[in-house]
């Protein structure tokens, strides 16, 4: 798949709805009809080219009225 198309599809699909499953990148690959290694290599390339700064949640702290600390455990 063309790199620019892969970027667009990844961002459009998962910017707001990242799958919270044991293997999220495999889930993303299945949804996008890609291979898991394609998803991983596209994200790695985006990071290396400073297109992507991080993968992580953004919390709406104003909705709870104060700052929060959140964590998750990943095996």
MARVO-352057 format. One record per residue (C-alpha): residue number from 1; x, y, z. Coordinates in steps of 0.5 Angstrom, whole numbers, plus 500, padded with zeros to 3 digits. Layout:
# residues N
@seq->NUM px->X py->Y pz->Z
...
//
This chain:
# residues 75
@seq->1 px->500 py->500 pz->500
@seq->2 px->502 py->507 pz->498
@seq->3 px->505 py->510 pz->505
@seq->4 px->501 py->517 pz->504
@seq->5 px->495 py->513 pz->503
@seq->6 px->497 py->508 pz->509
@seq->7 px->498 py->515 pz->514
@seq->8 px->491 py->518 pz->512
@seq->9 px->488 py->511 pz->513
@seq->10 px->491 py->510 pz->520
@seq->11 px->490 py->517 pz->522
@seq->12 px->482 py->517 pz->520
@seq->13 px->481 py->511 pz->523
@seq->14 px->484 py->511 pz->530
@seq->15 px->485 py->518 pz->531
@seq->16 px->479 py->518 pz->536
@seq->17 px->478 py->511 pz->536
@seq->18 px->484 py->507 pz->538
@seq->19 px->482 py->499 pz->539
@seq->20 px->483 py->497 pz->547
@seq->21 px->485 py->490 pz->546
@seq->22 px->491 py->485 pz->547
@seq->23 px->494 py->487 pz->540
@seq->24 px->491 py->493 pz->538
@seq->25 px->496 py->494 pz->532
@seq->26 px->493 py->487 pz->529
@seq->27 px->486 py->490 pz->530
@seq->28 px->488 py->496 pz->526
@seq->29 px->491 py->492 pz->521
@seq->30 px->484 py->487 pz->520
@seq->31 px->480 py->493 pz->520
@seq->32 px->484 py->497 pz->515
@seq->33 px->485 py->490 pz->511
@seq->34 px->493 py->491 pz->512
@seq->35 px->498 py->487 pz->515
@seq->36 px->500 py->488 pz->522
@seq->37 px->507 py->489 pz->520
@seq->38 px->505 py->494 pz->515
@seq->39 px->501 py->498 pz->521
@seq->40 px->507 py->498 pz->525
@seq->41 px->512 py->500 pz->520
@seq->42 px->508 py->506 pz->518
@seq->43 px->507 py->508 pz->525
@seq->44 px->515 py->507 pz->526
@seq->45 px->516 py->511 pz->519
@seq->46 px->511 py->517 pz->522
@seq->47 px->515 py->517 pz->528
@seq->48 px->522 py->517 pz->525
@seq->49 px->520 py->523 pz->520
@seq->50 px->517 py->527 pz->526
@seq->51 px->510 py->526 pz->523
@seq->52 px->507 py->523 pz->529
@seq->53 px->510 py->525 pz->536
@seq->54 px->506 py->520 pz->540
@seq->55 px->501 py->515 pz->541
@seq->56 px->497 py->516 pz->547
@seq->57 px->491 py->519 pz->550
@seq->58 px->489 py->526 pz->551
@seq->59 px->484 py->527 pz->557
@seq->60 px->479 py->532 pz->557
@seq->61 px->481 py->535 pz->564
@seq->62 px->477 py->541 pz->564
@seq->63 px->471 py->536 pz->564
@seq->64 px->472 py->533 pz->571
@seq->65 px->475 py->540 pz->574
@seq->66 px->482 py->538 pz->575
@seq->67 px->488 py->535 pz->573
@seq->68 px->488 py->527 pz->573
@seq->69 px->494 py->522 pz->573
@seq->70 px->492 py->516 pz->569
@seq->71 px->496 py->510 pz->568
@seq->72 px->494 py->503 pz->565
@seq->73 px->498 py->496 pz->565
@seq->74 px->500 py->493 pz->559
@seq->75 px->503 py->486 pz->559
//
